[in-house]
């Protein structure tokens, strides 16, 4: 069953790239490289979510990264406001 989902993701990505690539003949190599990199990162995320649907999303990762900064700022504002 998981193979069917992975093939579905691959089919959607292939169709998306084929459709978008035709409209990009005048784009620079740098823009095409950025498109491929972002599409590749999206593909990796989609595949990981198919394999493990309970995986935390990007917003939850940001929460983990910025939580110490938020706590520090809250302590600073509480101390400053008295």
Secondary structure, 3 states (H helix, E strand, C coil): CHHHHHHHHHHHHHHHHHHHHHCCCCCCHHHHHHHHHHHHHHHHHHHHHHHCCCCCCHHHHHHHHHHHHHHHHHHHHHHHHC
